[in-house]
Amino acid sequence: MEKFFNIIHYCLYKTHYKMHLLANKLNPFILLARIPASKRKFQEQGTTLTEVVNKIWGDKRYGFSIMISGGGLAASVSFLIWGATATLSSLFDFYFYVKPVHVIVYALASYTTCHFTVFKGDKYLLYFRQFDKWSKTAQWKYGLLTFAFIAGSYILWLYSFRFLP
């Protein structure tokens, strides 16, 4: 389960970072780097505005993309737990309304699971080094697996509404 969650986390990170790189082509704030004063300032520091922005988004420890992919993983696992709980309880003819306390318990269970399998001690960094060596076919395979897991989690969650009392 640990490797599976790390694969999903990695694929979410790569997808979000690639979306950021695509958005850079459309980002009007990148044009600020063409102003002579800001261009000089960045040249004094030995960098460019684009490199700084990419580091803020792409840093594998504290970047925005890693935070968003971690939240996406936790949300998907939470929807999976919620959907599985509601669906399995209906097999025993036990129906219940979901209250805010249930949502909090699902979120806590999800985050705890993700914390111990992915985030604790930055385990994901070790997996990321391993996953960066994947071939293109492996990247596609695990990308489709990630998509199937996320879609399946949300579909199961939506299906669980069928069992409301």
C-alpha positions in Angstrom: 0.0 0.0 0.0 2.9 2.3 0.8 4.4 2.0 -2.7 1.0 2.4 -4.3 0.2 5.6 -2.5 3.7 7.0 -3.3 3.1 6.2 -7.0 -0.2 8.1 -6.9 1.5 11.0 -5.1 4.3 11.1 -7.6 1.9 11.0 -10.6 -0.2 13.8 -9.1 2.9 15.9 -8.5 4.3 15.4 -12.0 0.9 16.2 -13.5 0.4 19.4 -11.5 4.0 20.5 -12.2 3.5 20.0 -15.9 0.3 22.0 -15.8 2.3 24.8 -14.1 4.9 24.7 -16.8 2.1 25.0 -19.4 0.5 27.9 -17.5 3.9 29.7 -17.5 3.6 30.1 -21.3 0.3 32.0 -20.7 1.3 33.8 -17.4 1.4 37.6 -17.9 3.5 38.0 -14.7 6.4 36.3 -16.4 6.5 39.3 -18.7 7.8 41.3 -15.6 11.1 39.6 -16.2 11.5 41.7 -19.4 11.4 45.0 -17.5 15.1 46.2 -17.6 15.2 46.9 -13.8 13.9 43.5 -12.8 16.1 41.8 -15.5 19.2 43.5 -14.0 18.2 42.5 -10.5 17.8 38.8 -11.4 21.0 38.9 -13.4 22.9 40.2 -10.3 21.5 37.2 -8.4 22.5 34.9 -11.3 19.0 33.6 -12.0 15.8 34.5 -13.9 12.2 35.1 -12.8 11.1 31.9 -14.6 13.7 29.8 -12.6 12.5 31.4 -9.3 8.9 30.7 -10.1 9.6 27.1 -11.2 11.5 26.5 -8.0 8.6 27.8 -5.9 6.2 25.5 -7.7 8.5 22.5 -8.3 10.5 22.1 -5.1 10.0 18.5 -4.0 10.1 19.4 -0.3 8.2 22.6 0.1 6.9 23.5 -3.4 3.3 24.3 -4.2 2.9 21.3 -6.5 4.0 18.8 -3.8 1.5 20.4 -1.3 -1.3 20.2 -3.8 -0.5 16.6 -4.8 -0.4 15.6 -1.1 -3.8 17.2 -0.6 -5.2 15.5 -3.7 -3.9 12.1 -2.4 -5.5 12.6 1.0 -8.8 13.8 -0.6 -8.9 10.7 -2.9 -8.2 8.3 0.0 -10.9 10.1 2.1 -13.5 9.7 -0.7 -12.5 6.1 -1.0 -12.9 5.5 2.8 -16.2 7.3 2.8 -17.6 5.5 -0.2 -16.4 2.1 1.0 -17.8 2.6 4.5 -21.3 3.6 3.2 -21.4 0.9 0.6 -20.2 -1.9 2.9 -22.5 -0.8 5.7 -25.5 -1.1 3.3 -24.6 -4.8 2.8 -25.6 -5.3 6.5 -28.8 -3.2 6.1 -27.2 -0.4 8.2 -28.1 3.0 6.7 -27.0 6.3 8.2 -27.0 10.0 7.3 -23.5 11.4 7.0 -22.9 14.1 9.6 -20.0 16.6 9.9 -18.4 14.4 12.5 -18.3 11.5 10.0 -16.6 13.7 7.4 -14.0 14.7 10.0 -13.4 11.1 10.9 -12.9 10.1 7.3 -10.5 13.0 6.7 -8.5 12.1 9.8 -8.3 8.5 8.8 -7.3 9.5 5.4 -4.6 11.9 6.5 -3.3 9.5 9.1 -3.0 6.8 6.5 -1.2 9.1 4.0 1.0 10.5 6.8 2.4 7.1 7.8 2.7 5.7 4.2 3.9 8.8 2.3 4.7 12.0 4.3 6.4 10.8 7.5 10.1 11.3 7.3 9.8 12.5 3.7 9.6 8.9 2.5 8.2 10.1 -0.8 11.6 11.7 -1.7 13.2 8.2 -1.8 10.3 6.9 -4.0 10.5 10.0 -6.2 14.2 9.3 -7.0 13.3 5.8 -7.9 10.3 6.8 -10.0 12.2 9.5 -11.9 14.0 6.7 -13.7 10.8 5.2 -15.2 10.6 4.7 -18.9 7.8 6.5 -20.9 5.7 3.3 -21.0 6.0 2.9 -17.2 5.0 6.6 -16.7 1.9 6.1 -18.9 1.0 2.9 -17.1 1.2 4.4 -13.7 -0.4 7.6 -14.8 -3.4 5.6 -16.0 -3.4 3.6 -12.8 -3.4 6.9 -10.8 -6.3 8.2 -13.0 -8.2 5.0 -12.4 -7.7 5.1 -8.6 -8.8 8.7 -8.4 -11.8 8.2 -10.7 -12.7 5.0 -8.9 -12.6 6.8 -5.5 -14.9 9.5 -6.6 -17.2 7.1 -8.4 -17.5 4.9 -5.3 -18.2 8.0 -3.2 -20.9 9.1 -5.6 -22.3 5.6 -5.7 -22.5 5.5 -1.9 -25.2 8.2 -2.0 -27.5 5.5 -3.3 -27.5 4.0 0.1 -28.7 7.1 2.1 -31.8 6.3 4.2 
